[in-house]
């Protein structure tokens, strides 16, 4: 399992090369950065644990649990920050419908895919978005961007297409 850590770090390094981000200069910026890191860690742990937990449920039950949890969170946030305009509420309804459809697919994949393969979406989705952006917008390709795309593609490819070997290694004392 540790052999998959290096390709993940390589892919993440490619993302860091592609996104021109500086460190925050204010306390609020640092708090937001820490909260983002904590959220990313929670999502990573949850996606591994959810695979195991969802095995005990039928797909319809799993989707219902997932969607009810999202509805509860959206309900609480809407009570905390009331929208002034009806168009804003309409946008929330439309985005909620789109998110509901993608939630069904997300739960299906999370339930039926290996967590490692499922986690490669964090590398594949940015890679596809960046390649699509370069095809459509045709910006100048710098050495830094090319190297970042190469690292991202290499990490994502290795994680997606390598065989997972579970079992006892030849150096084991068992």
Residue pairs with C-beta under 8 A, 6 or more apart in sequence:
1 116
3 162
4 116
4 158
4 159
4 162
7 154
7 155
7 156
7 158
7 159
7 162
8 119
8 123
8 155
8 159
9 155
10 151
10 154
10 155
10 158
11 123
11 151
11 152
11 154
11 155
11 156
11 159
12 123
12 155
13 148
13 151
13 155
14 147
14 148
14 149
14 150
14 151
14 152
14 153
14 154
14 155
15 123
15 126
15 148
15 152
16 148
17 144
17 145
17 147
17 148
17 151
18 126
18 130
18 145
18 148
18 149
18 152
23 33
24 30
24 32
24 33
44 119
47 110
47 115
47 118
47 119
48 115
48 119
50 110
50 111
51 110
51 111
51 113
51 114
51 115
51 118
54 62
54 107
54 110
54 111
55 111
57 65
57 111
59 107
59 108
59 111
62 107
62 111
63 103
63 104
63 107
63 108
66 103
66 106
66 107
67 100
67 103
70 99
70 103
74 92
74 96
78 92
83 89
83 92
109 118
110 118
114 164
116 159
116 164
117 159
117 160
119 159
120 156
120 159
120 160
123 152
123 155
123 156
123 159
124 156
124 160
126 152
127 149
127 152
127 153
127 156
130 149
130 152
131 149
133 139
134 141
134 149
168 174
